[in-house]
Amino acid sequence: MTDTTARRPSQTLIAVREVGRAIVSGVVALGRLLARLGRTARRGIGPVVSAISLIGWLIIAAAVVSFLLSGILGWAEFTFLGATLVGGLLVAAGFSFGRATYTVTIELNPRRVTAGERALGRMLVVNSGRKPIIATRMELPVGAGVAEFSVPRLAPGAESEELFAMPTNRRALILAGPAISVRGDQLGLVRRTVSWTDQIELFVHPKTTRLLATAPGLVRDLEGQTSSVITDSDLAFHALRSYEPGDDIRNVHWRTSARTGVLMVRQYTETRRSQLLLLQSAETTHYASEDEFELAISVMASIGTQVIREKTNLDVIWERGTLRSRSLTALLDDSCRIEPVSGAYGNLREFVRASTRSLMTPSLVILVVGSQAPATEIRSVSTLYGNDTVMIAVRVEDGAKASLAKIGDTVVATVGALTDLPALLERTGR
């Protein structure tokens, strides 16, 4: 009886446990309530807080410090300073109030230009609401810069048109937009922004030169190119051999068989459809300057567009992927996305091997590199292909004299200007 009573929890311990459970439940409920209130406060205060600029936060910090110093030191001057800063911030916040009912349209004309050509843009702002809208400021990011426009007060249905020029002096993919309306004070303490449009792309294509229709390497054929591979069925006749069990009876050369008394069958040289592989090195260490890199892109684009015009199968590869080659526009658009890369691959051979692993064996390889590319790396690329593949390396050196040389079995054409390219390809003598 005594042992059972001793093992039974006392009423005090039971009460303590109940109080503990109640406290834990209360803390959990309070935490959930505070979290809910925090989310509600963030939704309500978030837009206000996000409108305060870095300068505005510095003003708030300075006001808080001024009031603290006033309370600690008892100096009224700090009180006046803090009140002035808070008053200025409240006045600045007043400039951000107001609702805008804009319809904004951005147009680029044209959407595709060649480097150096003129491209204009147009921004049309219309008040689509039923009430007048006070004057505001519009910002339009264009590439790395930002264009600013002052939109006057607009009555319902009224519109404001702004024209701007696009920077097209160099090959690039330029993004225009989104158009952003800005409300706030002139000091930039409070800045409330609203985006009205999406981004629009402007393709600034590289400069190209027209190559001769019979340019070496740009092979056109109807039946394919002959190779050194012997096959039992194709178009190009090679020789006769003795019949072996399993040979197709249709390949028996009956006239020779009747003359020799031994069944003889035809052998053929395998023919292959022309397949051109155009490789563009974008490795920064291969180029002496930015102008040299841009010249290399122009060389690649000139060759690629001529191959597409002549309906030859084409693959265009650079370190970051494959360029579309189904049309001239697709190739030139993708060439705008090529940027210098650093250390993507250990060397040229590694780049070519990894990038072309899944492609069919080409009949011609054209490698475009800069003046700083080592000759040993250029030669190592040619060892990836057999005797049926011809390789031409186009070495770009800004301002150099056009010339031809050989590194092993690879023809190296040195291009100093884009106008050198047609004659150099013709002189390769392929």
PyMOL commands that set and color helices and strands:
alter all, ss='L'
color gray80, all
select helices_A, chain A and resi 2-7+11-51+54-73+76-94+249-251+254-260+284-286+290-309+328-335+348-355+375-382+418-427
alter helices_A, ss='H'
color red, helices_A
select strands_A, chain A and resi 102-109+112-114+120-127+136-142+145-151+159-165+172-176+180-184+191-195+200-205+225-231+236-242+264-272+275-280+313-318+321-323+364-370+390-396+403-407+410-415
alter strands_A, ss='S'
color yellow, strands_A
deselect
rebuild
show_as cartoon
